[in-house]
């Protein structure tokens, strides 16, 4: 069983895949493994596979961030091969040495070993744009990224779940840069591309799906997380 499986859907960005692989090799101190997902119609697929190196990858019909994240997450949950699952974009880059150990330690210390933690991505601190979640929570919910969305607002849902269930920690001193084109525009290696453009088209629909979940499903899902933690004997759950 790995300490952490990092789930990373990627499309058209072999250089970003290579950057993430390199930065994890330099900074990880736990048994952290990466599972990439590539669309079978991605023109950069073979280059991205090469960039993934020895890490696991899955190729399949075109999917979005939510769809791929949930597909990979449930595979690992069924195998029982992960203590925790992480959701990173291919445009995230770990910087802090031992970031994986620190996020997992925060879950252990603050949430009895079953909870959620997120790093400082230098973009936003109010929501987890990258997150680590204990595998039992994902298994109990039956999803990791909010169903009904394609790309956006899954971080808002993580925040709502974690705060509502009292099991979310923001690790301000743990830096995992979100090298998004909007934040890092002055950097010539960070560009607005078709992947960002395609995601942008889904913003309105995803916001509506998130708002619907807030009204019709959030309370039940928070209750599920609380029950999962209580069932595992977490004090105060």
N, C-alpha and C positions, 0 to 999 in steps of 0.2 A: 504494500500500500504506500503510495506516495504521500508526502505531506501536503502537496498542493499540485493540482492540475490547473494550468492556466489555459483558458479557452479563448482562442483568437481567430475569429473569422477575418479573412483578408481577400481583397480583390484588387488586382492591378497594381500592386505595390511590393514588388520583390525587394526593393531597397529598404522599405520599412520592415519587412519580415527579417531581413538580415540584421538590421539595427537592433530589433528586439531580441533576437537570438544572441547577438554579441553582448548587449547590455545585461541580459540575464546571466550569461556565462561569467560576467565580471562581478556581478553583485549578489547572486543567490547564495545562500548559506544552508538552506534546507534541501530536502529532496523535492525540488520543484521541477515539474516537467511541463512542456508546452504541447498543446494539441491545436494545430491550425486547421482551418476549414477553407477550401478553395472551390469556387464555382467551376463547373466543367466547361463553361463557355468563356472563361476568363482568358483573354489573349496572352496574359502574362503568367498563366498557370504554371508552366514548366519552369520558368525562372524562379517563381515563388517556391516551388517544391525544392529546387536546388538550394535556395536561400534558407529553407527550414532546416537543412542539415540532417542531424540524427533525430530530430524531434518528430513526433507523430503528426500525421496529416490525414485529412479525409477530403476526398473530392466527390462532389455530387451536383445535382441540378441546382441552378442558381437560387440562392436564398439570401435573406437579409440578416442583419446582426442578431435580431431576436430569434429567428428561425434556426440559424446555425448554432447559436449559443445553447438553446434548449435541446437541440438534437445531440450535441456533444455532451452536455451536462447529464442528460438521462442515460446515455451510454455508460458514463463513469459511475453514476449512481447504481445502475443495475449490476455493474461489475464489482462494486464495493471497493474500488481501488484508489480512493482518494479520501483523505481526512477533510479536505476543504477544496472548493472550486473557486477559481478566480476568473473574472471577466475583464479582459483588457482589449482595447482596440489595437490595431496594428500601428497606430500612431502614438502609442504610449511608449515611454522609455524609462525603465527603472534607473535611478541615480544613487539612492542611498544604499550603502553596503549592508547586506542582510535585511533588506526590505521585507522579504518573505517571512523571515523569522520574527521580525518586529510586528507584523500584522497578525500573524498567528498567535504570538505571545499576548497581544492586546485582547484577542478573543478569549484566550485562556484566563488571563488575569481579570478581565472585566465582565465576562459573560459565562464563566464556568465551562469554557471549552466549546460552547455551542452558540455562535452568534455571527456577527458581521463586522468587518473593519475595512477602512479605506484610507488611502494615502493622500498626501497633498500633491495635486497634479499641476499646481501653479496656474490653474485656470479658475476653478471654483472650489470653495470649501464647504458649501451648504449641501451639496449632493455628492454621492460617490460616483464619479464618472468612470472610475475603476474600482472594483470591489473584490473582497475575498469573503466567501460565505461557507460556513460549515456544511458539509455534505448532507447531514440529516435534515437540515432545513429545506434544501433543494428537493430531497427525496420526499419529504412530507407534503410540500406544496405541489410537486409534480411539474415544476418549472423553475427556471432560474431568471429568465428575462420575461417581462410582462407579456403574456399572450394577448394577441389582438393588435400589438404594435409591430412595426417593421424595424425601427431603428431608434426612434426618439422616445424620451420619457421613461425609459427603463431605469435610469438613475434616480428619477423622482420617486418611482415605485419602491426602489430599494431603500431610499431614505424614509418613506412612509412606513414600510414594514419594520425597519430596524428601530425607528423612534417609537412607533406604536407598541412594539413588543419589548422595548427596553433593552435591545441587544445590539446596538450599533455604536462603534467607536471611530472617531476621526483621529488619525495619527498625523498630527500637523508636522512633526519633524521627519516623517518618512516621505521622501520625494520620489514620485513616479511622474515624470513630466508628460503632460498630454500635448504632444507637438502637433496640435490642430492648426490648420492653415490660417484660421482667423487670428489666433494668438501669436503664432510664430511667423506671420507674413514677412517680416524683414529678413528671415532666413531663406536664402534662395533655394535650399534643398527641400523646403516645405512648401508644396504647391497645392492650389485648388485644382482638383482633378475630377474626372467623371464619377468616381466613387462618392465623393462629397456631393456632387451635383445630383446624383440619383437619390441619395439619402434625403437631400433637401426637399425633393418633391413629395416626400411622405410626411412632412412635418405636421400639416394640418390634421391629417387622418390619425396620426399617432397621438396628437394632443387630445383629440376627441375620444380615442380609445382609453387613454389614461384617465380622462375626466369621468368616463362611464365607469371604469373600475373603481375610482374613488367613491362613486355613489352607490355602486351595486355589489362590489366584491371586496373592497379593502378591509372592512371590519372583520369579515369572515377569515380572510387570509392572515390578518394579524392574530386572530384567535388561534389559527392553526399553528403559527410560529410559537406562540406562547405554550400551546399544548405539546408541541414537539419538544420544547426545552424542558417542560415540566415532566414529560414522560421519560426523559433521560436523567432526571434527578437534579436538574439545575436549580440551585437555591434562588428563591425570589422570582421564579418564572411564573 
